[in-house]
C-alpha cells in the first residue's frame, strides 16, 4: 500500500499480481466446506465496491495516486480485516 502514493501506472503489473493472489485465496476459501464466514470476509476484502483492499486498489487506479493519510487510515481497516480472516481460520479444528 505504501506504493499507492506513486503513480498507479508504475505499479499496474504488481497490482494485477496482488489481485490474482487475493482471488486465489478467495477461491481456496470457497473450496473448503463449512467456510461461509471466511468466504464472506474474502468477498468484502476483494470487492472493488467496498472500503478494503479491492476498493483501495480500484480507487488508486481511478485516482492515479493516493494520499499518505488515506493509505494510513485504509491500512488499519485492511489489517483488521486480514486479522479477522486469520482468526477465523486459526479457530478451526484441523483434521489431518
C-alpha positions in Angstrom: 0.0 0.0 0.0 2.9 2.3 0.5 3.4 2.4 -3.3 0.0 3.9 -3.7 1.4 7.4 -3.2 3.2 6.8 -6.5 1.6 6.6 -10.0 -0.7 3.6 -10.4 0.7 3.1 -13.9 4.2 2.5 -12.4 2.8 -0.4 -10.4 -0.1 -1.8 -12.6 1.6 -5.2 -13.1 2.2 -5.5 -9.3 -1.4 -4.6 -8.6 -2.7 -7.2 -11.1 -0.4 -9.8 -9.4 -1.8 -8.9 -6.0 -5.4 -9.1 -7.2 -4.6 -12.6 -8.6 -3.2 -13.7 -5.2 -6.2 -12.3 -3.4 -8.5 -14.1 -5.8 -6.6 -17.3 -5.3 -7.1 -17.1 -1.5 -10.8 -16.4 -2.0 -11.2 -19.4 -4.3 -9.3 -21.6 -1.9 -11.6 -20.5 0.9 -14.6 -21.2 -1.3 -13.4 -24.7 -1.9 -13.4 -25.6 1.8 -16.6 -27.0 3.3 -18.3 -25.1 6.2 -16.4 -22.0 5.4 -19.1 -19.3 4.9 -17.8 -16.8 7.4 -14.3 -16.8 5.8 -15.7 -16.7 2.3 -17.8 -13.6 3.3 -14.7 -11.9 4.7 -12.8 -12.6 1.5 -15.7 -11.2 -0.6 -15.5 -8.0 1.4 -11.7 -7.9 1.2 -11.6 -8.2 -2.6 -14.8 -6.3 -3.6 -13.9 -3.2 -5.5 -17.1 -1.5 -4.2 -16.1 -2.0 -0.5 -13.5 0.0 1.5 -11.0 -2.8 1.9 -8.2 -4.0 -0.5 -10.4 -4.3 -3.6 -11.8 -0.8 -3.1 -8.4 0.8 -2.4 -6.9 -0.7 -5.5 -9.8 0.5 -7.6 -9.5 4.0 -6.1 -5.8 4.0 -6.7 -6.3 3.0 -10.4 -9.0 5.7 -10.8 -7.2 8.5 -9.0 -3.7 7.7 -10.2 -2.2 8.3 -6.7 -3.5 8.1 -3.1 -2.6 10.4 -0.2 -0.4 9.1 2.7 -3.2 10.0 5.1 -5.7 7.9 3.2 -3.3 5.0 3.0 -2.6 5.1 6.7 -6.4 5.0 7.5 -7.1 2.3 5.0 -4.2 0.2 6.2 -5.7 0.0 9.6 -9.0 -1.3 8.2 -7.4 -3.7 5.9 -5.1 -5.1 8.6 -8.1 -5.6 10.9 -10.0 -7.4 8.1 -7.0 -9.7 7.4 -6.7 -10.4 11.1 -10.4 -11.4 11.1 -9.7 -13.9 8.3 -6.7 -15.3 10.2 -8.7 -15.6 13.4 -11.5 -17.4 11.6 -9.0 -19.9 10.0 -7.0 -20.2 13.2 -10.0 -21.1 15.2 -10.9 -24.2 13.1 -10.0 -27.6 14.3 -7.7 -29.3 11.8 -8.2 -32.9 10.8 -5.1 -34.1 9.1 
